[in-house]
Every structure is written in C-alpha cells, then in structure tokens.
C-alpha cells in the first residue's frame, strides 16, 4: 500500500506523481474504516483529502504552519504527519483528538474546534514571523460556512494590508460555478500569478508613479479598466477589491492543479486567497448524498451507512423539536433562530412547517443574539437554539443587547454539560457561570424530558430573557411522578430528610437520587431537591434546608467557579454558621474527550465519588 510509505511528516514528498491518486483512495478508505468503528467527523474529512495532500507536497512540516478552521477536517493531515496508528484511539478517553492539538503534534500549529478562527490566528502567525524575521509559510484553511462568521471578515479586512505572503484557502463545498467561467478564471489566475506578470505590475506602477499627475491619472484609468474586466470574468472581485489576491476557482480534487496554484500563491507578496471547490463526503456514497447527516457520526455499518447502535430513545433535541412546533401553533409571535445548525438543534421540522418564522443566520452567533433582540423589540418572541459552547461567542450581545433591555428572548442551550468525545472545545460546562452573573437573566435546567417540555412552554409565555440548558444525551424518563408546575425561582422537593441535603440541578438530579440510595444504606435519610432554576435561586427553600440540615451538597454539571454551588456557598456563609457545604462540579481545568461516564468519574461527579466525599465529611 502507498499509505504504508507515510510514517512521518513530509514523507508524501517522496511519492511519485502517479502514486498520489492511489494514496488519496487509500486515505479515504482508512478514514471510513476508522470512523465506522469509533465514530467521528466523516463527510468533512472525506472532502479535503486531495487538498491536504497538495498542501503537504508544497509545505514543510513542522516549519510551515497550517491552520484548519474548526479542525473537524484534519484527519488526513494527522495521517500525513505520522499519526495513522493513533486512529484506533480516535476521540476516546486519553486517545487522539478529533481536532488539531498542539500538545499532540508540533505539526498542529493551532488548536481549533470552533469556526471562523483560522484567518485571525494565521494572520497573527504571519506578523509573528515578520517580527522574528523568519521565513516559514502560513496557510489557513476556512470553509464557506465558516466564512459567514464575523471574525473571519474582521481578519480579511486586517489581512488586506499585509505586505508579506499569507495564504488563505477557501474550501467551498456548496457553490456551483459553470465550466466556462471556471475555466477562464483558472486561466486568468495562472497568468496573474506568473512571476513575469507580478513583476510587470510592480514595474509599471513604479514607473507611472514617477510621472507625477499625468502618471497618476493614467494609473487610475488602467486600474479602472482592469477592474471592469475582472468584474466580468473573475468571481473573486470581493476579495480583489479588499486588496487580497484571488486565485480560483480550483477543482479541490485535482492534486496537480492544487499543487500548482499553491506554489503560485507562495510567490505572492501579500495576502492571497485560493478558492477551492470540494465535495463533502466524496468517496462514500451515503455521505455524498447526505453530507449533513454524516458530519458527526457514531459507529456505523460501512455497507449501508446505518448506525451500529440505532437510536432507541428520543434526545432532548428531539423533544425540543416536537414541543416548539406544538407551541408555535398557539403562539403566533413565536419565532426560531439557528446559527447554521438547523438539523443539529432540531429546527428542521419547524422550518418546514413555519418557514416565515424560521431564520438561519449562518455561523454568526453574535449576530444571532442581537438579531433575536431586534425581533423581540419588534414584538416577537424568539427562541435561539444553539450549542452551549457556541453561545460563548455571543456573550457581550447577551449582556448588552438582551439583558440590559430585558427583552423576551429564550436561549435554548443544547449540548450543555459534558458532551464527551468532541473534547474540551465542545464541553458545555461554563453556561451556568457566565449567564447567572448577568442581571435580568433567568436560567433553568430540567431533570427529565417532561420537565423540559414544561420549561419550554413556560418560556414561551415568559416576557424576559431566559436560558434553558439541556444535555446531548437521551431525554431521561426518571422521576416521572414528580412534575410540579413550574413557578419562577421555585425548586422542587423530591425527598424530605434530615442531616444531609442534596441540592442538584439538571442532569445531576438523577445522580442525587443514586447518592441518596447509597446514603440510605448507611442509615442516613437524605433530602433531595431539584433546584430547577440556577437563577433566581429558591432562597425560601435554602432557608428551610438550613434549619434542618448540617451538611449541604450542591451538584451541577458546570464549572465550580461562578456556578450554582458557589452562589449557594455564599448564601450559607451569610445566613448560617454551623452548616457545611460540599460543592460538586467541574474542576478548574479543560476537560478532554472521553465517554460521558468516564468524564463524570474523572471530575468526581459520579454517584460513588460524591458519596465518598459525603462519607469523608461526615
């Protein structure tokens, strides 16, 4: 196999030209094999195999710097840098990450996991290179979806003033360009990047500048005529007008063409953007036909693409999808928003049933929040469904535009808490802390699917900012018999005992019941309270707990710093001298990938670990 010749960085340079298509096919099969066993990101990785091979033919690792936006398309890069054997542990506990990681390889120039970051990071590396007077190349790869993020446009604006080489690659897997325009554009790109043409441009400009007013007017006329010609023939005028050299579009599955254009781009003095057309899921028919469904997948059967473990229970996302459509029938002012996550956040059905009340703003969480605020100010009630870790990008907008004006916007925080195999970039363990510190914000976390449905209905009638956080897991049916009506700032008593009070929120209520059973075996009749609201806290409940218990244990799938436990500790400190508090939550560190069960044990949030802490304290 040609793939066996790749053992370390830059080995791909030693291959013959005719071996490269074979290598591409073998890499695709390797990725399909490993992802079908372990799960992972499939369609995005299959789409950039040839592009990655071409980049590795043109760059020298680890000297040159390659930055992948998001990073869920870096599998081929990992293979070509000698990490093929690590794929058996892909996304597993203490295994190889599914994203670029600097501490995993010095060929990974920048840690990524969220979108729209690669251009800013790459630009910073270019400026660092110039300050240190070094010679390495910097390449950032960004997708057409990620380019919708405001951060990417800020970087483009900044990069336009560069005087040294910086290569940006637009990996476009959606845009359709006809053959004639594409062919002509490819030809013009080749002419414009030839050394002779580049030198000619510089020489003409220098000569004209010496001719004072006449030369300046002539230069303006030439530039105007050239601009008109490019407006007709070149699809990249947006970038050209910013001062960024545009090359493309290029067939993203033609290694020879890609290699040629990358070598040309290396000669440009300034920022240059290569527009590459690729196909998501290329080489595996199910992923080609349904790339969104094969973006992030669990283990599947290669023959037909079906999941090895079919979904048996509805997830919280499924429950949200069903409930929001039901509410929209009676709440005419209810609208929904997604930031390019219609499927992931469960809004596909809503978009079909209520197309005029559904808005996809692209990968632009900051804009999504303020856009929602505009809708709310205009008399509607927006539900913005977003992954917890992605909402972090819109923090200022939540504080300044939503909460300061006390607008009725509901944030649906999907994938809150530990998410497992995607690792630290996706763990949603900060939202309780960063939301509860904001005035006017209400924060809720359900214990099961039924309470989740009730919370969504409550939010639809709530005329103020509210966030509902819910996990990636199946929507559990535990404690079905406990379904008190939701009242603002009121918790729910599950068990009334004495001595030890277990105050849990969201997913941790089920764990609290397990801890209560362990304590009962020791003869301790513990209280269990479902907090429901992280803000406002139920202070009447806390006062009652303080009267009858000597030990309070708070339980949350969130960082300890600024979390619910910290708020309760402060209240207890102010109102009692004899009651002790154990706060259980995520420690002050970033949590790597692994199964949720493994991560709960690592962070001490499993029932046995919490029971041991209580036993030690008692």
C-alpha positions in Angstrom: 0.0 0.0 0.0 1.1 3.5 -0.8 -0.2 4.6 2.6 2.3 2.4 4.4 5.1 4.7 3.0 3.7 7.5 5.1 5.4 7.2 8.5 6.5 10.7 9.4 5.9 14.3 8.3 6.9 15.2 4.7 7.1 11.5 3.6 4.4 12.4 1.0 7.0 14.5 -0.9 8.9 11.3 -1.7 6.0 9.7 -3.6 5.7 9.6 -7.4 3.0 11.6 -9.1 1.2 8.5 -10.2 1.1 7.3 -6.6 -0.9 10.3 -5.3 -4.4 9.3 -6.6 -3.8 5.9 -5.1 -2.8 7.5 -1.8 -6.0 9.6 -1.8 -8.2 6.5 -2.3 -6.4 4.6 0.5 -6.7 7.5 2.9 -10.4 7.7 2.2 -10.9 4.0 2.8 -8.8 4.3 6.0 -10.9 7.2 7.3 -14.1 5.3 6.5 -12.8 2.2 8.3 -11.8 4.1 11.4 -14.8 6.3 11.7 -17.2 3.4 11.2 -15.5 1.8 14.2 -15.1 4.8 16.5 -17.4 7.5 15.2 -16.1 10.9 14.3 -16.4 13.5 11.6 -16.8 11.8 8.2 -18.1 14.0 5.4 -15.9 17.0 6.1 -12.7 14.8 6.2 -13.5 12.9 3.0 -13.9 16.2 1.2 -10.4 17.6 1.8 -8.2 14.5 1.1 -6.6 15.8 -2.2 -6.4 19.4 -0.8 -4.5 18.1 2.2 -2.1 16.0 0.1 -1.4 19.0 -2.1 -0.7 21.2 0.9 1.7 18.6 2.3 3.5 18.4 -1.1 4.0 22.2 -1.0 4.8 22.8 2.7 7.5 21.7 5.0 6.4 20.5 8.5 6.7 21.4 11.2 8.5 24.6 10.0 5.5 25.8 7.9 2.2 26.5 9.7 -1.1 25.0 8.6 -4.3 26.1 10.5 -7.5 24.3 10.0 -10.7 26.3 10.7 -12.9 24.3 13.1 -10.5 21.4 12.7 -13.0 18.6 12.0 -11.4 18.1 8.6 -7.9 17.4 9.9 -7.8 13.6 9.8 -5.8 13.4 6.5 -3.4 16.0 8.0 -2.9 13.8 11.0 -2.3 10.7 8.8 0.3 12.6 6.7 2.1 13.7 9.8 2.7 10.2 11.1 -0.3 9.7 13.4 -2.0 6.9 11.4 -1.6 4.4 14.3 -3.4 6.7 16.7 -6.7 6.4 14.9 -7.6 3.3 16.9 -8.0 5.6 19.9 -9.6 8.5 17.9 -11.9 10.6 20.2 -11.5 8.1 23.0 -10.5 8.7 26.7 -6.8 9.7 26.7 -6.7 8.9 23.0 -6.1 11.0 19.9 -8.2 14.1 19.5 -10.6 14.6 16.6 -9.3 18.1 16.2 -5.8 19.7 15.8 -3.9 19.8 19.1 -0.6 21.5 19.6 0.3 19.2 22.5 -0.4 16.1 20.3 2.0 17.1 17.4 4.2 20.0 16.6 2.7 19.8 13.1 -0.5 21.2 14.5 0.0 24.9 14.5 -3.1 26.0 16.4 -5.8 24.3 18.5 -9.2 24.7 16.8 -12.7 23.5 17.5 -15.0 26.5 16.8 -15.4 28.1 13.4 -14.2 31.3 11.8 -10.9 31.5 13.8 -8.3 30.3 11.3 -7.8 33.6 9.4 -7.2 35.6 12.6 -4.8 33.0 14.0 -2.9 32.7 10.8 -2.6 36.5 10.4 -1.2 36.6 13.9 1.4 34.0 13.0 2.4 35.9 9.8 3.0 39.0 11.9 5.0 37.0 14.5 7.1 35.6 11.6 7.9 39.0 10.3 8.8 40.4 13.7 11.2 37.5 14.2 12.5 37.8 10.6 11.8 34.1 9.8 10.9 32.6 6.5 8.2 29.9 7.1 4.9 29.8 5.2 1.5 30.3 6.9 -1.7 28.7 5.4 -5.2 29.0 6.8 -8.0 26.8 5.5 -11.5 28.1 6.0 -14.9 26.7 4.8 -17.5 28.7 3.0 -19.8 28.2 6.0 -17.2 29.5 8.5 -16.6 32.5 6.3 -20.0 33.8 7.3 -18.7 34.4 10.8 -17.9 38.0 11.6 -14.5 37.1 13.0 -13.5 35.9 9.5 -14.4 39.2 7.9 -12.5 41.1 10.6 -9.4 39.1 9.7 -9.9 39.6 6.0 -10.1 43.3 6.5 -6.9 43.2 8.5 -5.1 40.9 6.2 -5.6 43.2 3.2 -2.9 45.5 4.4 -0.2 42.8 4.5 3.0 43.2 2.6 4.3 39.7 3.1 2.9 36.3 2.0 -0.1 34.8 3.7 -2.1 32.0 2.0 -5.8 31.6 2.8 -7.7 28.7 1.3 -11.5 28.9 0.9 -12.7 25.3 1.0 -16.0 25.8 -0.8 -18.3 22.7 -0.9 -21.6 24.4 -1.8 -21.1 27.0 -4.5 -21.8 25.9 -8.1 -19.7 27.6 -10.8 -20.1 26.9 -14.5 -17.3 25.4 -16.7 -16.8 28.4 -18.9 -16.4 30.9 -16.0 -14.3 28.4 -14.0 -12.0 27.6 -16.9 -11.4 31.3 -17.8 -11.0 32.2 -14.2 -8.4 29.4 -13.8 -6.5 30.7 -16.9 -6.5 34.3 -15.6 -5.4 33.2 -12.2 -2.5 31.4 -13.8 -1.5 34.5 -15.8 -1.9 36.8 -12.8 0.3 34.8 -10.5 3.2 34.2 -13.0 6.4 35.8 -11.8 6.7 37.8 -15.0 3.2 39.3 -14.7 3.7 40.1 -11.0 7.0 41.8 -11.7 5.4 43.7 -14.7 2.7 45.0 -12.4 5.2 46.3 -9.9 7.4 47.9 -12.6 4.5 49.6 -14.3 3.2 51.0 -11.1 6.7 52.3 -10.1 7.2 53.9 -13.5 3.8 55.6 -13.5 4.3 57.0 -10.0 7.4 58.9 -11.3 5.3 60.7 -13.9 3.6 62.9 -11.3 0.0 64.0 -12.1 -0.1 62.5 -15.6 1.2 59.2 -14.4 -1.3 59.1 -11.5 -4.2 59.8 -13.9 -3.0 57.1 -16.3 -2.6 54.6 -13.5 -6.1 55.3 -12.3 -7.5 54.7 -15.8 -5.6 51.5 -16.2 -6.8 50.3 -12.7 -10.4 51.2 -13.6 -10.3 49.3 -16.9 -8.7 46.3 -15.2 -11.4 46.4 -12.6 -14.2 46.4 -15.1 -12.6 43.4 -16.9 -12.3 41.5 -13.7 -15.9 42.2 -12.7 -16.9 40.4 -15.9 -14.6 37.4 -15.8 -13.4 36.9 -12.2 -15.8 35.7 -9.4 -13.4 36.8 -6.6 -13.8 40.6 -7.0 -15.0 40.9 -3.4 -11.5 39.8 -2.3 -9.7 41.7 -5.0 -11.4 44.9 -4.1 -10.2 44.5 -0.5 -6.7 44.1 -1.7 -6.4 40.4 -1.4 -5.2 38.4 -4.5 -7.9 35.9 -5.6 -7.0 32.6 -7.3 -9.6 30.2 -8.5 -11.9 28.5 -8.5 -9.8 25.4 -8.5 -11.0 21.7 -8.6 -10.4 20.7 -5.0 -9.9 17.0 -6.0 -7.2 17.6 -8.6 -3.9 17.3 -6.8 -1.9 18.5 -9.7 -3.9 21.7 -10.2 -4.0 22.3 -6.4 -0.2 21.9 -6.1 0.4 24.3 -9.0 -1.9 27.0 -7.6 -0.4 26.7 -4.0 3.1 27.0 -5.5 1.9 30.1 -7.3 0.3 31.5 -4.2 3.6 31.2 -2.3 5.1 33.8 -4.7 2.5 36.5 -3.9 3.7 39.4 -1.7 0.7 39.9 0.5 -2.5 38.1 1.3 -3.7 35.6 -1.3 -6.9 33.6 -1.2 -7.3 30.3 -3.1 -10.9 29.4 -3.9 -11.1 25.6 -3.9 -14.3 23.6 -4.8 -14.7 20.3 -3.0 -17.4 17.8 -2.4 -18.3 16.8 1.2 -18.4 13.0 1.7 -16.5 12.3 -1.6 -15.8 8.6 -2.0 -18.5 7.3 0.2 -22.0 7.4 -1.4 -24.2 7.8 1.8 -22.0 10.7 2.9 -22.1 12.3 -0.6 -25.9 12.0 -0.8 -26.5 13.3 2.8 -23.4 15.2 3.9 -25.2 16.9 6.9 -26.2 13.5 8.3 -22.6 12.3 8.0 -21.0 15.3 9.5 -20.5 13.9 13.0 -21.5 10.2 13.3 -21.3 7.4 15.8 -20.0 3.9 14.7 -21.8 2.7 11.6 -22.1 -0.2 9.1 -19.9 0.6 6.1 -22.0 -1.4 3.7 -25.1 0.8 4.1 -24.1 3.7 6.4 -26.6 2.7 9.1 -25.8 3.3 12.7 -24.5 0.2 14.5 -26.5 1.2 17.6 -29.8 2.6 16.4 -31.3 5.3 18.5 -33.9 3.9 20.9 -34.8 6.9 22.9 -35.6 10.5 21.9 -32.9 13.0 22.8 -33.6 16.3 24.4 -33.1 17.9 21.0 -35.9 15.7 19.6 -38.2 16.8 22.5 -37.4 20.4 21.7 -38.2 19.9 18.0 -41.6 18.4 18.8 -42.5 20.8 21.6 -41.6 24.1 19.8 -43.7 23.1 16.8 -46.7 22.4 19.0 -46.3 25.7 20.8 -45.9 27.7 17.6 -49.5 26.7 16.6 -50.9 28.7 19.5 -48.2 31.3 20.0 -48.2 33.3 16.7 -45.4 35.6 17.8 -43.0 32.7 18.5 -40.1 32.5 16.0 -36.9 30.4 15.9 -33.3 31.1 15.1 -30.3 28.9 14.3 -26.7 29.7 13.5 -26.2 27.1 10.7 -27.4 24.3 13.0 -30.9 23.6 11.8 -30.5 19.8 11.9 -28.2 19.7 14.9 -30.5 21.9 17.1 -33.8 20.2 15.9 -35.3 23.0 13.9 -35.7 21.3 10.5 -39.3 20.4 11.2 -40.1 23.9 12.4 -38.5 25.4 9.2 -40.8 23.2 7.1 -44.0 24.0 9.0 -43.4 27.7 9.7 -40.9 28.9 7.0 -41.7 32.5 7.6 -41.0 32.3 11.3 -37.7 30.4 11.0 -34.3 32.2 10.5 -30.9 30.7 9.8 -28.3 33.4 10.1 -25.3 31.2 9.3 -22.3 30.7 11.6 -22.8 34.0 13.3 -23.7 33.6 17.0 -23.1 37.2 17.9 -25.4 38.4 15.2 -28.0 35.7 16.0 -28.3 37.1 19.6 -28.7 40.7 18.6 -30.9 39.7 15.6 -33.1 37.9 18.1 -33.2 41.1 20.3 -34.3 43.1 17.3 -37.2 40.6 16.7 -38.1 40.8 20.3 -38.1 44.6 20.3 -40.3 44.4 17.2 -43.0 42.4 19.1 -42.0 38.7 18.6 -40.7 36.0 21.0 -37.5 34.5 19.5 -36.1 31.1 20.5 -32.5 30.9 19.6 -31.3 27.2 19.6 -27.6 26.9 19.9 -24.9 24.6 21.4 -23.8 25.8 24.8 -20.2 26.1 23.8 -21.0 28.1 20.7 -23.1 30.6 22.6 -20.0 31.8 24.4 -19.2 33.7 21.3 -22.2 36.0 21.8 -21.6 36.9 25.4 -21.5 40.7 25.0 -24.7 40.6 22.9 -26.5 38.6 25.7 -25.4 41.1 28.3 -25.7 44.4 26.4 -28.5 43.8 23.9 -30.7 41.2 25.5 -30.5 41.6 29.3 -29.8 45.3 29.6 -33.1 45.9 27.7 -34.8 43.0 29.4 -36.1 41.6 26.1 -38.1 38.3 25.9 -35.6 36.1 24.1 -35.2 32.5 25.0 -31.8 30.8 24.6 -32.1 27.0 24.1 -28.7 25.7 25.2 -28.2 22.3 23.5 -25.2 20.1 24.4 -24.9 21.7 27.8 -22.7 20.0 30.3 -20.2 17.3 29.4 -20.6 16.3 25.7 -18.0 13.5 25.6 -15.9 12.6 22.5 -15.6 16.1 20.9 -13.4 17.2 23.8 -12.6 20.5 25.5 -13.7 22.8 22.7 -17.3 21.5 22.9 -17.8 20.8 26.6 -20.8 23.0 27.6 -19.7 23.4 31.2 -19.5 27.2 31.5 -23.0 28.5 30.8 -24.4 28.4 34.4 -21.5 30.6 35.4 -21.4 33.1 32.6 -25.2 33.5 32.4 -26.1 33.7 36.1 -23.9 36.7 36.7 -26.0 38.9 34.2 -28.9 41.0 35.7 -32.4 40.2 34.3 -31.3 36.7 33.2 -33.3 33.6 34.2 -31.6 30.2 33.9 -33.3 26.8 34.0 -32.2 23.2 33.7 -34.7 20.3 33.6 -34.2 16.9 35.4 -36.1 14.9 32.7 -38.0 15.1 29.4 -41.3 16.1 31.0 -39.9 19.0 32.9 -38.1 20.0 29.8 -41.4 20.2 27.9 -42.9 22.2 30.7 -39.9 24.6 30.7 -40.3 25.4 27.0 -43.9 26.1 27.5 -43.1 28.3 30.5 -40.5 30.2 28.4 -43.0 30.9 25.6 -45.1 32.9 28.0 -42.2 34.5 29.9 -41.7 38.1 29.0 -38.0 38.4 29.9 -34.6 36.9 29.0 -34.4 33.2 29.7 -32.0 30.3 29.1 -32.8 26.6 29.2 -29.8 24.3 29.2 -30.1 20.6 28.3 -27.7 17.8 27.6 -26.6 15.9 24.5 -27.9 12.6 26.0 -31.2 10.8 25.6 -34.1 12.5 27.3 -34.5 10.5 30.5 -37.8 9.4 32.0 -36.6 9.2 35.6 -38.8 10.7 38.4 -41.8 10.9 36.0 -44.1 11.1 39.0 -42.5 14.4 40.1 -43.9 17.1 37.8 -44.9 20.1 39.8 -46.0 23.2 37.8 -43.0 25.5 37.1 -43.0 28.7 39.0 -40.4 31.4 38.6 -37.5 30.8 41.0 -39.1 27.8 42.8 -37.4 24.5 43.3 -39.0 21.0 43.6 -38.7 18.8 46.7 -38.1 15.2 45.7 -37.2 13.7 49.1 -37.5 15.2 52.6 -35.0 14.0 55.1 -32.5 15.4 57.6 -28.8 16.0 58.3 -27.7 15.9 54.6 -29.4 17.9 51.8 -28.6 17.1 48.2 -29.3 20.2 46.0 -29.0 19.2 42.4 -29.8 20.8 39.1 -30.5 19.3 35.6 -28.8 16.0 34.8 -27.4 15.8 38.4 -30.9 15.2 39.9 -30.8 11.6 38.7 -27.3 11.3 40.2 -28.5 12.8 43.5 -31.1 10.0 43.7 -28.3 7.4 43.4 -26.3 9.2 46.1 -29.4 9.2 48.3 -29.8 5.4 47.9 -26.1 4.9 48.9 -26.5 7.1 52.0 -29.7 5.3 53.0 -27.7 2.1 53.2 -25.6 3.9 55.9 -28.8 4.8 57.7 -28.7 8.5 56.5 -32.1 9.8 55.4 -31.0 12.5 53.0 -33.1 15.3 51.4 -33.1 15.6 47.6 -34.1 18.9 46.0 -34.4 19.6 42.3 -33.2 23.2 42.0 -34.6 23.8 38.6 -33.6 27.4 38.5 -29.9 28.4 38.7 -31.2 31.9 38.7 -33.1 33.1 40.5 -32.3 30.7 43.3 -35.1 29.5 45.7 -34.0 31.2 48.9 -37.1 30.1 50.8 -36.0 26.5 50.1 -32.5 27.3 51.2 -33.7 28.8 54.5 -35.7 25.6 55.2 -32.7 23.4 54.4 -30.5 25.5 56.7 -33.0 24.9 59.6 -32.9 21.0 59.4 -29.6 20.0 57.9 -25.9 20.2 58.9 -24.5 19.4 55.5 -25.5 20.7 52.1 -24.2 19.1 48.9 -24.6 21.0 45.7 -24.4 19.1 42.4 -24.0 20.6 38.9 -22.6 19.6 35.6 -20.9 23.0 35.3 -17.6 24.5 36.4 -17.4 25.2 40.1 -16.1 28.8 39.6 -19.2 31.0 39.4 -21.6 28.1 39.4 -24.7 27.3 41.4 -22.7 25.8 44.2 -20.6 28.9 44.7 -23.8 31.0 44.9 -25.3 28.7 47.5 -22.0 28.7 49.5 -22.1 32.5 49.6 -25.7 32.5 50.9 -25.0 29.8 53.5 -21.9 31.8 54.7 -24.1 34.9 55.1 -27.0 33.2 56.9 -25.6 30.3 58.9 -22.6 29.5 61.0 -23.0 25.7 61.6 -23.9 24.3 58.2 -21.1 22.9 56.0 -21.3 22.8 52.2 -19.7 20.5 49.7 -19.8 21.9 46.1 -19.6 19.2 43.4 -18.9 20.4 39.9 -16.3 20.6 37.1 -12.8 21.5 38.5 -10.8 24.4 37.2 -9.4 22.8 34.0 -10.4 22.0 30.5 -11.9 18.5 30.1 -10.6 16.4 27.2 -12.5 13.8 25.3 -13.9 10.5 26.5 -17.3 9.0 27.2 -19.6 11.0 29.5 -19.4 8.2 32.0 -15.6 8.4 32.0 -15.6 12.1 32.3 -18.0 12.2 35.2 -15.8 9.8 37.0 -12.7 11.9 36.2 -14.3 15.0 37.5 -15.8 13.4 40.6 -19.4 13.9 39.5 -20.5 10.2 39.5 -22.6 9.0 42.4 -19.9 6.9 44.0 -17.4 9.8 44.1 -20.0 12.2 45.6 -21.0 9.5 48.2 -17.3 9.1 49.2 -16.9 12.9 49.7 -20.0 13.0 51.9 -18.9 10.0 53.9 -15.5 11.6 54.5 -17.0 14.8 55.6 -19.5 13.1 58.0 
